[in-house]
């Protein structure tokens, strides 16, 4: 994905057109995979011509960095909402954060799938968001667990918290986004039941249960 694939808008009208096209992509992703969405369809939903699209973007993939930035803002708001929750114990934090991660992934399934796949095909996509550092977000999530580090039966508690975040994000990503392919098929549980089992596993890992 070339870095010059986007012509940055300078005028307000151009900025509004870009926003409409991105909103159209969000709309289409509710019912279709990214690879099945046409530029004509995006233009129609945005109420612009195909020619206008190509004056703004070189191809459909050029919208991905903007979608990634939009998601980054959602991720920050979601993380902040978890940080503002008053957890009473490590068990409570594990139960709620695991469930909320499942809900967050499920509510944005098509967007997550699009970004998850394309970030592996186009690694520069990960660097396209200059505002949200995902590594910092993960550390903030780990810090919530570390509020109760005295309840962790582990020698290296920061490492334990990091593994917890990694485990719940990666396993739920696979189970929610790709339930019928490997490795998700290793467990016959559906995503919701898997989330409950994952909660019990994380509690056991920390030694809280």
C-alpha positions in Angstrom: 0.0 0.0 0.0 2.0 3.0 -1.2 2.3 5.9 1.2 1.1 8.4 -1.4 -2.2 6.5 -2.0 -4.1 9.3 -0.3 -4.3 12.9 -1.5 -4.8 14.8 1.8 -7.8 17.2 1.6 -7.1 20.8 2.1 -10.5 22.4 1.6 -13.5 21.8 3.8 -15.6 20.4 0.9 -12.8 17.9 0.2 -12.7 16.9 3.9 -16.4 16.4 3.9 -16.2 14.2 0.8 -13.5 12.1 2.5 -15.6 11.7 5.6 -18.6 10.7 3.6 -16.6 8.0 1.7 -15.2 6.7 5.0 -18.7 6.7 6.5 -19.9 4.7 3.4 -17.2 2.2 4.0 -18.3 1.8 7.7 -21.9 1.3 6.4 -20.9 -1.3 3.8 -18.8 -3.2 6.3 -21.9 -3.9 8.4 -23.1 -6.4 5.8 -20.1 -7.2 3.5 -16.4 -8.1 3.6 -14.0 -5.4 2.5 -13.0 -7.4 -0.5 -16.6 -7.7 -1.7 -17.2 -3.9 -1.6 -16.9 -2.0 -4.9 -15.8 1.5 -5.4 -19.1 2.2 -7.3 -21.0 1.0 -4.2 -18.9 3.3 -1.9 -19.5 6.2 -4.2 -23.2 5.6 -4.3 -23.5 5.4 -0.5 -21.4 8.6 -0.1 -23.5 10.3 -2.8 -20.5 11.2 -4.9 -19.4 10.1 -8.3 -16.8 7.4 -9.0 -14.7 10.2 -10.6 -14.8 12.1 -7.3 -13.6 9.0 -5.5 -10.6 8.7 -7.8 -9.7 12.3 -7.4 -9.5 11.7 -3.7 -8.1 8.1 -3.5 -6.1 6.0 -5.9 -7.9 2.7 -5.0 -10.2 1.2 -2.4 -7.2 0.1 -0.2 -6.3 3.8 0.2 -9.2 4.1 2.6 -7.6 1.6 5.0 -5.3 4.0 6.9 -8.3 6.2 7.6 -10.3 3.2 8.8 -7.4 2.2 11.0 -7.3 5.7 12.5 -11.0 5.7 13.1 -10.7 2.3 14.9 -7.8 3.7 16.9 -10.1 6.4 18.3 -12.7 3.8 19.2 -10.0 1.7 20.8 -8.9 4.7 23.0 -12.4 5.4 24.1 -13.1 1.8 24.9 -9.8 1.5 26.9 -10.6 4.7 28.8 -14.0 3.3 29.8 -12.4 0.2 31.2 -9.9 2.3 33.1 -12.7 4.3 34.6 -14.5 1.2 35.9 -14.2 0.6 39.6 -13.1 -3.0 39.9 -13.3 -4.6 43.3 -10.9 -7.5 42.8 -8.7 -9.2 40.3 -11.5 -11.7 39.6 -13.8 -8.8 38.9 -11.4 -7.2 36.5 -10.7 -10.5 34.6 -14.5 -11.2 34.3 -15.4 -7.7 33.1 -12.5 -7.0 30.8 -12.7 -10.4 29.1 -16.5 -10.0 28.5 -16.0 -6.4 27.3 -13.3 -7.5 24.9 -15.7 -10.1 23.5 -18.4 -7.4 23.1 -16.0 -4.9 21.6 -14.7 -7.4 19.0 -18.2 -8.7 18.2 -19.7 -5.2 17.7 -17.0 -4.3 15.1 -16.4 -7.7 13.6 -16.2 -6.7 10.0 -13.9 -3.7 10.7 -11.6 -5.9 12.9 -11.5 -8.6 10.2 -10.6 -6.0 7.5 -7.8 -4.4 9.6 -6.5 -7.7 11.0 -6.1 -9.2 7.5 -4.7 -6.1 5.8 -2.3 -5.2 8.5 -0.6 -8.5 7.8 -0.6 -8.0 4.0 0.4 -4.3 4.3 2.6 -3.9 7.4 2.8 -0.1 6.9 -0.8 0.1 7.8 0.2 -0.4 11.5 2.4 2.7 11.3 -0.2 4.9 9.5 -1.9 6.0 12.8 0.4 8.6 14.3 -2.0 9.2 17.2 -2.8 5.8 18.8 0.1 3.6 19.8 -1.4 0.1 20.2 1.5 -1.1 22.4 0.6 1.7 24.9 -3.0 0.7 24.8 -2.1 -2.9 25.7 0.1 -1.6 28.6 -2.9 0.4 29.8 -5.0 -2.7 29.8 -2.3 -4.6 31.7 -2.1 -1.8 34.2 -5.8 -2.4 35.2 -4.9 -6.0 36.1 -1.8 -4.7 38.0 -4.0 -2.7 40.3 -4.5 -6.1 42.0 -0.9 -7.4 41.7 -1.0 -8.5 45.3 -3.7 -11.0 44.4 -1.5 -12.5 41.6 0.4 -15.6 42.6 3.2 -14.9 40.2 6.8 -13.8 40.6 6.9 -11.5 37.6 3.6 -9.8 37.7 4.1 -7.3 34.9 4.9 -10.1 32.6 1.9 -12.0 33.8 -0.4 -9.0 33.1 1.1 -8.7 29.6 0.5 -12.4 28.8 -3.1 -12.0 30.1 -3.8 -9.1 27.7 -2.1 -10.9 24.8 -4.0 -14.2 25.5 -7.5 -12.6 25.7 -7.0 -10.4 22.7 -5.5 -13.0 20.3 -7.8 -15.9 21.3 -10.9 -13.8 21.2 -9.9 -12.3 17.8 -9.6 -15.8 16.3 -12.8 -17.1 18.0 -14.9 -14.1 17.0 -13.5 -13.3 13.6 -12.8 -16.8 12.3 -14.9 -19.2 14.2 -15.0 -21.9 11.5 -11.3 -22.1 10.6 -8.1 -23.1 12.4 -7.1 -22.5 15.1 -10.6 -21.5 16.4 -12.0 -24.9 15.5 -9.8 -26.5 18.1 -12.5 -25.6 20.6 -16.1 -26.6 19.9 -17.4 -23.8 22.1 -19.1 -20.8 20.4 -17.5 -17.4 21.0 -19.7 -16.5 24.0 -19.1 -19.8 25.8 -15.4 -19.6 24.9 -15.3 -16.2 26.6 -16.6 -17.7 29.8 -14.1 -20.5 29.7 -11.3 -18.0 28.9 -12.3 -16.1 32.0 -11.8 -19.2 34.2 -8.5 -19.9 32.5 -7.1 -16.4 33.1 -8.1 -16.7 36.8 -6.3 -20.0 37.1 -3.2 -18.5 35.4 -3.0 -15.6 37.9 -3.6 -18.0 40.8 -6.7 -16.1 41.9 -8.7 -19.3 41.6 
